[in-house]
Amino acid sequence: MESKTENEVKAVTVETEVNVEAKVIVETEVKRTSTKEIIAYLAEKFPACFSIEGAVKPLKVGIFQELAEKLTDDATVSKTRLRQALRHYTSSWRYLKAVKLGAFRVDIDGEQAAEIDQEQADYAEKTLKESQEKFGNKNSKDKNFKKPYKGNKPDTKGAKPSNAVQDKTKYKAVKSNTKSKSNAQSKVIAKLKPVTSDAVIVGKTVKVQLGNSPIDAVITEVSGKDVSVQLNSGMVVKTQVKNIFTE
């Protein structure tokens, strides 16, 4: 007959094994919570569609729905995380460079779905340029930053107007141009009609208001007032019904 002590030891051993198994499961789920890890997981699961290095293939419009259906039983990748990963993937410089006129978008099996037209290629090129300029200027400012010199003040007699004065003049000119552009964009938006709630349907082509300009997009998911749309560049963006219009 087993002693009380032996039974206690066995109970502790079984409990420890269960805890270890539970820990392994939890760690597996945690592994796929970061954007980069989910992208790596997608590249492993759908190698004909995603890649983490080398050439990139533009994704078909509506691929989020296909992926969500394929990963329905995968508890480690939620729809929110998947949407964030796709947004990160399709806004990368490597991806935007691949969105060129004549190239083909692919589905999750790597099969050609649709050819990229001029408008989509132009939008990807514009987005890439803006992103590179944004980060390029930021890096340049960081490198050129220097502490102010606390020495004698220079003699400014007969000197040219200071940079501050010149910048102020430039600012006025830029502000005037910005106001003109804003008025023109407002006229464009005024021509568009706000989409009605019953017309917000997955697969519908619409105009989505991002920043100052309306952009062509396709609705990929509807969740109450929140609507996910895929832009021509392939980027998936989450917005609201009030920001969606039709011509």
TIKOLNU-216665 format. One record per residue (C-alpha): residue in three letters; x, y, z. Coordinates in steps of 0.2 Angstrom, whole numbers. Example, Ala and Ser with C-alpha at 12.3 -4.5 7.8 and 13.67 -1.06 7.14 Angstrom:
+------+-------+-------+-------+
| resn |     u |     v |     w |
+------+-------+-------+-------+
|  Ala |    62 |   -22 |    39 |
|  Ser |    68 |    -5 |    36 |
+------+-------+-------+-------+
***
This chain:
+------+-------+-------+-------+
| resn |     u |     v |     w |
+------+-------+-------+-------+
|  Met |     0 |     0 |     0 |
|  Glu |     7 |    17 |    -5 |
|  Ser |    10 |    29 |    10 |
|  Lys |     2 |    46 |    12 |
|  Thr |    19 |    54 |     8 |
|  Glu |    21 |    44 |    -9 |
|  Asn |     3 |    50 |   -14 |
|  Glu |     7 |    68 |   -10 |
|  Val |    23 |    67 |   -21 |
|  Lys |    13 |    60 |   -35 |
|  Ala |     0 |    73 |   -34 |
|  Val |    13 |    87 |   -34 |
|  Thr |    22 |    79 |   -49 |
|  Val |     6 |    78 |   -59 |
|  Glu |     1 |    96 |   -55 |
|  Thr |    19 |   101 |   -60 |
|  Glu |    17 |    93 |   -77 |
|  Val |     0 |   101 |   -80 |
|  Asn |     7 |   118 |   -76 |
|  Val |    22 |   115 |   -87 |
|  Glu |    10 |   110 |  -102 |
|  Ala |    -1 |   126 |   -98 |
|  Lys |    15 |   137 |   -98 |
|  Val |    21 |   130 |  -115 |
|  Ile |     3 |   133 |  -122 |
|  Val |     3 |   151 |  -115 |
|  Glu |    21 |   155 |  -122 |
|  Thr |    16 |   148 |  -139 |
|  Glu |     1 |   160 |  -139 |
|  Val |    12 |   175 |  -133 |
|  Lys |    25 |   171 |  -147 |
|  Arg |    13 |   178 |  -160 |
|  Thr |     7 |   194 |  -153 |
|  Ser |    20 |   206 |  -160 |
|  Thr |    17 |   212 |  -178 |
|  Lys |    34 |   205 |  -184 |
|  Glu |    31 |   188 |  -177 |
|  Ile |    14 |   187 |  -185 |
|  Ile |    21 |   192 |  -202 |
|  Ala |    35 |   179 |  -200 |
|  Tyr |    21 |   166 |  -196 |
|  Leu |    11 |   171 |  -211 |
|  Ala |    26 |   169 |  -222 |
|  Glu |    29 |   152 |  -215 |
|  Lys |    11 |   147 |  -217 |
|  Phe |     8 |   156 |  -234 |
|  Pro |    25 |   156 |  -242 |
|  Ala |    18 |   159 |  -259 |
|  Cys |    10 |   175 |  -253 |
|  Phe |    21 |   183 |  -240 |
|  Ser |    39 |   185 |  -237 |
|  Ile |    50 |   192 |  -224 |
|  Glu |    65 |   195 |  -235 |
|  Gly |    69 |   197 |  -254 |
|  Ala |    55 |   200 |  -267 |
|  Val |    38 |   205 |  -261 |
|  Lys |    21 |   201 |  -270 |
|  Pro |     7 |   214 |  -270 |
|  Leu |    -8 |   207 |  -260 |
|  Lys |   -25 |   205 |  -268 |
|  Val |   -39 |   217 |  -262 |
|  Gly |   -49 |   208 |  -249 |
|  Ile |   -35 |   196 |  -243 |
|  Phe |   -39 |   200 |  -225 |
|  Gln |   -56 |   191 |  -226 |
|  Glu |   -47 |   176 |  -234 |
|  Leu |   -34 |   175 |  -221 |
|  Ala |   -47 |   178 |  -207 |
|  Glu |   -56 |   163 |  -213 |
|  Lys |   -41 |   152 |  -214 |
|  Leu |   -35 |   157 |  -197 |
|  Thr |   -52 |   155 |  -189 |
|  Asp |   -46 |   141 |  -178 |
|  Asp |   -29 |   148 |  -174 |
|  Ala |   -31 |   156 |  -157 |
|  Thr |   -14 |   164 |  -157 |
|  Val |   -18 |   176 |  -171 |
|  Ser |   -33 |   187 |  -168 |
|  Lys |   -42 |   198 |  -181 |
|  Thr |   -35 |   214 |  -173 |
|  Arg |   -17 |   207 |  -173 |
|  Leu |   -19 |   201 |  -191 |
|  Arg |   -26 |   218 |  -197 |
|  Gln |   -11 |   227 |  -188 |
|  Ala |     1 |   215 |  -196 |
|  Leu |    -6 |   218 |  -214 |
|  Arg |    -6 |   237 |  -211 |
|  His |    13 |   236 |  -206 |
|  Tyr |    17 |   224 |  -220 |
|  Thr |     8 |   234 |  -234 |
|  Ser |    15 |   251 |  -228 |
|  Ser |    34 |   245 |  -228 |
|  Trp |    45 |   252 |  -241 |
|  Arg |    49 |   235 |  -248 |
|  Tyr |    31 |   232 |  -251 |
|  Leu |    27 |   249 |  -259 |
|  Lys |    42 |   247 |  -271 |
|  Ala |    34 |   231 |  -277 |
|  Val |    17 |   239 |  -282 |
|  Lys |    21 |   244 |  -300 |
|  Leu |    11 |   246 |  -316 |
|  Gly |     9 |   229 |  -324 |
|  Ala |    13 |   219 |  -308 |
|  Phe |     0 |   207 |  -302 |
|  Arg |    -8 |   205 |  -285 |
|  Val |    -9 |   188 |  -278 |
|  Asp |   -20 |   178 |  -266 |
|  Ile |   -15 |   167 |  -251 |
|  Asp |   -10 |   153 |  -263 |
|  Gly |     1 |   164 |  -274 |
|  Glu |   -11 |   164 |  -288 |
|  Gln |   -12 |   180 |  -299 |
|  Ala |   -28 |   189 |  -294 |
|  Ala |   -28 |   207 |  -303 |
|  Glu |   -16 |   218 |  -312 |
|  Ile |   -10 |   234 |  -304 |
|  Asp |   -16 |   249 |  -314 |
|  Gln |    -8 |   266 |  -316 |
|  Glu |   -18 |   274 |  -302 |
|  Gln |   -13 |   261 |  -289 |
|  Ala |     5 |   262 |  -295 |
|  Asp |     5 |   281 |  -293 |
|  Tyr |    -3 |   280 |  -276 |
|  Ala |    10 |   267 |  -270 |
|  Glu |    25 |   278 |  -277 |
|  Lys |    18 |   294 |  -268 |
|  Thr |    16 |   285 |  -252 |
|  Leu |    33 |   278 |  -253 |
|  Lys |    41 |   295 |  -257 |
|  Glu |    31 |   303 |  -242 |
|  Ser |    37 |   290 |  -230 |
|  Gln |    55 |   291 |  -236 |
|  Glu |    55 |   310 |  -235 |
|  Lys |    47 |   310 |  -217 |
|  Phe |    60 |   298 |  -210 |
|  Gly |    74 |   305 |  -220 |
|  Asn |    71 |   322 |  -213 |
|  Lys |    69 |   316 |  -196 |
|  Asn |    86 |   307 |  -197 |
|  Ser |    94 |   322 |  -204 |
|  Lys |    88 |   333 |  -190 |
|  Asp |    94 |   321 |  -177 |
|  Lys |   112 |   321 |  -185 |
|  Asn |   113 |   340 |  -187 |
|  Phe |   107 |   344 |  -169 |
|  Lys |   120 |   354 |  -160 |
|  Lys |   119 |   363 |  -143 |
|  Pro |   119 |   382 |  -144 |
|  Tyr |   136 |   391 |  -142 |
|  Lys |   136 |   402 |  -127 |
|  Gly |   149 |   414 |  -132 |
|  Asn |   149 |   433 |  -136 |
|  Lys |   135 |   439 |  -147 |
|  Pro |   140 |   442 |  -165 |
|  Asp |   140 |   460 |  -172 |
|  Thr |   124 |   461 |  -183 |
|  Lys |   126 |   478 |  -189 |
|  Gly |   124 |   479 |  -208 |
|  Ala |   120 |   460 |  -208 |
|  Lys |   106 |   452 |  -218 |
|  Pro |    89 |   448 |  -211 |
|  Ser |    90 |   434 |  -199 |
|  Asn |    84 |   416 |  -203 |
|  Ala |    69 |   419 |  -191 |
|  Val |    63 |   434 |  -202 |
|  Gln |    66 |   424 |  -218 |
|  Asp |    57 |   409 |  -210 |
|  Lys |    42 |   420 |  -205 |
|  Thr |    40 |   426 |  -223 |
|  Lys |    41 |   409 |  -230 |
|  Tyr |    28 |   403 |  -217 |
|  Lys |    16 |   416 |  -223 |
|  Ala |    18 |   410 |  -241 |
|  Val |    16 |   392 |  -236 |
|  Lys |     1 |   396 |  -225 |
|  Ser |    -8 |   405 |  -240 |
|  Asn |    -4 |   390 |  -252 |
|  Thr |   -10 |   378 |  -239 |
|  Lys |   -27 |   387 |  -237 |
|  Ser |   -29 |   387 |  -256 |
|  Lys |   -27 |   369 |  -257 |
|  Ser |   -38 |   366 |  -242 |
|  Asn |   -52 |   376 |  -250 |
|  Ala |   -50 |   366 |  -266 |
|  Gln |   -50 |   349 |  -257 |
|  Ser |   -66 |   355 |  -248 |
|  Lys |   -75 |   357 |  -264 |
|  Val |   -70 |   340 |  -270 |
|  Ile |   -77 |   332 |  -253 |
|  Ala |   -93 |   342 |  -255 |
|  Lys |   -96 |   333 |  -272 |
|  Leu |   -95 |   316 |  -263 |
|  Lys |  -111 |   309 |  -254 |
|  Pro |  -109 |   302 |  -237 |
|  Val |  -113 |   283 |  -238 |
|  Thr |  -128 |   277 |  -228 |
|  Ser |  -127 |   263 |  -215 |
|  Asp |  -136 |   251 |  -225 |
|  Ala |  -124 |   253 |  -240 |
|  Val |  -109 |   249 |  -230 |
|  Ile |  -106 |   231 |  -237 |
|  Val |   -90 |   221 |  -238 |
|  Gly |   -83 |   222 |  -256 |
|  Lys |   -91 |   239 |  -260 |
|  Thr |   -79 |   252 |  -268 |
|  Val |   -80 |   268 |  -259 |
|  Lys |   -70 |   284 |  -256 |
|  Val |   -62 |   285 |  -238 |
|  Gln |   -57 |   302 |  -230 |
|  Leu |   -39 |   300 |  -224 |
|  Gly |   -32 |   317 |  -220 |
|  Asn |   -37 |   330 |  -232 |
|  Ser |   -40 |   320 |  -248 |
|  Pro |   -53 |   306 |  -251 |
|  Ile |   -45 |   290 |  -257 |
|  Asp |   -52 |   275 |  -267 |
|  Ala |   -54 |   259 |  -256 |
|  Val |   -64 |   243 |  -254 |
|  Ile |   -73 |   239 |  -239 |
|  Thr |   -66 |   222 |  -231 |
|  Glu |   -74 |   221 |  -214 |
|  Val |   -89 |   230 |  -205 |
|  Ser |   -90 |   230 |  -186 |
|  Gly |  -104 |   242 |  -180 |
|  Lys |   -98 |   260 |  -183 |
|  Asp |   -80 |   253 |  -187 |
|  Val |   -76 |   249 |  -205 |
|  Ser |   -60 |   241 |  -212 |
|  Val |   -55 |   246 |  -229 |
|  Gln |   -41 |   241 |  -241 |
|  Leu |   -33 |   255 |  -251 |
|  Asn |   -27 |   253 |  -269 |
|  Ser |    -9 |   251 |  -262 |
|  Gly |   -15 |   235 |  -253 |
|  Met |   -14 |   244 |  -235 |
|  Val |   -29 |   240 |  -224 |
|  Val |   -35 |   254 |  -213 |
|  Lys |   -48 |   255 |  -200 |
|  Thr |   -60 |   270 |  -200 |
|  Gln |   -78 |   274 |  -197 |
|  Val |   -94 |   276 |  -207 |
|  Lys |   -94 |   295 |  -206 |
|  Asn |   -77 |   295 |  -216 |
|  Ile |   -84 |   285 |  -230 |
|  Phe |   -92 |   292 |  -246 |
|  Thr |   -98 |   288 |  -263 |
|  Glu |   -98 |   298 |  -279 |
+------+-------+-------+-------+
***
